Amino acid sequence: MADANASKQLEHVTDTLTQLKEMHHYAKNNVERLTAIWLLFDGELSKLKQTDRIDDLMNRQGQLHDALESAIAALEEVRQTLRPPDEPAG
């Protein structure tokens, strides 16, 4: 029974890691795309006094990206403790 529970926990952690890694990928792409757009329109947005809004969004998106990296690293460690000794890492 303990093996089944550990296996189920490992499966849940692995599924969560998969989702977090996907979110991390999209967060990175969003930061890169927003930065590219920002560089194109910085002058016009500055004239319209809208730069603070975009700066805030870029900072928040960057914080999300960093938080996802941290959560992924922590769950990778948890997954290692749940993995049976004879199972290869992957």
Rosetta blueprint (number, residue, H / E / L):
1 M L
2 A H
3 D H
4 A H
5 N H
6 A H
7 S H
8 K H
9 Q H
10 L H
11 E H
12 H H
13 V H
14 T H
15 D H
16 T H
17 L H
18 T H
19 Q H
20 L H
21 K H
22 E H
23 M H
24 H H
25 H H
26 Y H
27 A H
28 K H
29 N H
30 N H
31 V H
32 E H
33 R H
34 L H
35 T H
36 A H
37 I H
38 W H
39 L H
40 L H
41 F H
42 D H
43 G H
44 E H
45 L H
46 S H
47 K H
48 L L
49 K L
50 Q L
51 T H
52 D H
53 R H
54 I H
55 D H
56 D H
57 L H
58 M H
59 N H
60 R H
61 Q H
62 G H
63 Q H
64 L H
65 H H
66 D H
67 A H
68 L H
69 E H
70 S H
71 A H
72 I H
73 A H
74 A H
75 L H
76 E H
77 E H
78 V H
79 R H
80 Q H
81 T H
82 L H
83 R L
84 P L
85 P L
86 D L
87 E L
88 P L
89 A L
90 G L
